[in-house]
């Protein structure tokens, strides 16, 4: 007997409701769902938002390592931190959901932001507690290394354990269906391990910001030299102009072009040194061209003006002391030397550091390459040792040391490296290990 026609839509709705509910549940876990789908045909999955943890080539090497091991099947997912939000912030629950979604017997591991979790489904071939212990040992042995090193070692240890245990495994359903029992292995040590990666990323970001800051200063120097060179264009092109002046001008122009190319190639703050070195040489050549055009004696080959290297070669040394600093001789252009000797303030170069203008000799240590290009090479022995002149941030190593090594910095106590919290208690074992 066929059901009444009016019942057919109701029956259809009844059949569709579970599917709709299932689809809704899946839509709440898009990161996990995508990982599970990928792991159905690939033992290693790297989320696009976590690609900085494991590169494409490193993932391929890990696949080869898994394929050649006697511990397969092994499933590894590298996921961003926000993936844990799909399971109320719990990385171990995430691993359980992931294992159930994949639906295959095996060993599962996941890097979730700063956490590393691992577990085994029933029938995976390992005795209870083996996989957590292996993961614990792998993390402790690879602190400070990258994710590829840790995961490779983890797989290698699984291989050794599989070889030594033979076919022995935990009791339970080996069909791959049923409840997947994950174990949060080493949340604390995993956090320590991946915090080092995060620190490297933050360090790279700081270096990029520092480079951009120094680059802007060097670019200002480059623009100033270009404008000064253009002011000589007509003079060197005039009939009867000294050919030697034209050669000096062309040399200065070549230095300008070299500095511009070096600036484009700079990837670190210290890469600015050849830029300012070329600019210093260009300034001297331009000064020689100007002297020849005016039939004046050539300038002595001296360091640039200390107060502002854009002033060109210094004329003589003057005694000068920065605020709260001791007096010492510094090279100065003729105009600044006269100002200092008259008790006036020299026209000092100021740069923006952290949004505030400051004399360049008070800039942070990462300006050392820029300053070294102007004053290095033995032209100014001892002036750049430690700090340039005064206190403040200095060009020396004091600021660098206190930033990255001290108690409040990346390597000090507290923060990610402190005791308690993620480093203790239940994260380190006990519980049901999948048997």
C-alpha positions, 0 to 999 in steps of 0.5 A: 500500500502506498502512503497517502500523497500528503504524507510524502512531503512529510516523509521526505522532510523526515529523511532530509532533516538528519542530513540537514542537521549533519550538514549544519554540524559540518559547516560549524567545523570547516577547518576540521572537515577540510582536513579530514577530507584531505586525510582520506587520501593523503597522510599529511595535510597542511592548512593554507593558514598554517603553511609557515609551520610546514613547507610544501617540500617538508610535507612531501618529505614527511609523506615519504617518511610515512610511506617507508615506515612500518607504522602506517597508517599515520595521519598528520594535520598541521592546522592554524590556532583557530581550528581549536575554536571549532571544538571549544578551544580543545586541541585533544577534542579536535583530534578526536573529531578529526579521527572520527571524520576520517574514519580510518584506523591509525595513528593521528597527530596534529599541530594546532597553532602552538599545540601538538596532539597525538593519539591512536584509534583502537587497533592501530597496532600500539599498546596503550600509552605508547603513542603519547610517550613517543610524542612526549619523547619527540617533543623533548628531544626537539625543543627549539627545532622546527615542525618538520624536524619534530614531526619527522622524529615523531614518525621515526619513533613510531617506526621503531616502536612498531618494529619492536612491538611486532603485531601487538596492539591495543584491544578494540575495534580495528575496523576504523569505525566507532569512537576515536579515542584521542589523547592530548600528548604534550600540550605544555612541551608542544607549546614551548616548541612552537613558541620558538617558531612564533618567536622566530616569526616575530623576530623576522617581522621586527627585522622587516620593520627595522629595515623599512625604517632604515630604508626610509632614511637611506632613501632620503639620503639618496634623494638628496644626492640626486637633487644635488647632482642635478644642480651640477648638470648644466655646469658640467655640460657647459662648453669649456667645462673642466673634463676632470670635473665631468669625470668626477660628476659621472663618478658621483652619478655612478655612485648614486646608481649603485646606491639605488640598486643596493637599496633595492636589494636590501633585505636586512638593516645591515644591508644598508651599509653599501648604500651609505658607503656609495652615497659617501663616495658619491658626495666626495666625487660631487664635491671634487666636481664642484671644486674643479668647476670653481677652480678651487683646491680639491677637498681632502678625502675625509669622513663626511660631516658627523652632524649630517653626512649629507653635508658632504666631506668634513673640513676639520675636526671640532670638539663637541659633546652631546647632551649628557655626554663627554666632549670629543673631536668629531669631523664637521663640515665648514659651516657646522664647525663654525657653528660649534666653535661659535657656541651654536648648535650644529645642523644635525640630522634628525630621523624618525624613531618610533614616531619621534624625531631624534638626532641620528646618533641616538638611533637604535642599534639597527642603524649601525649598518647605515652609519657604518657605510658613512664612517666605517672602513677605518675612516673614524677609528673608535667612534662607532665602538659601543655607542656613537657618542651619547647615551640614549639607544646608541649604535652599540650592542647594549640595546640589542642585548637587553632586547632579546636576552634579558629577563623580560625579552624572548629568552627570559623567565615567565611568558611562554617559558614559565612554569605551571599553566600549560606545562603541568598536570593533566597534559602529561599522561594518564587517562585512556590511551585508546585501548 
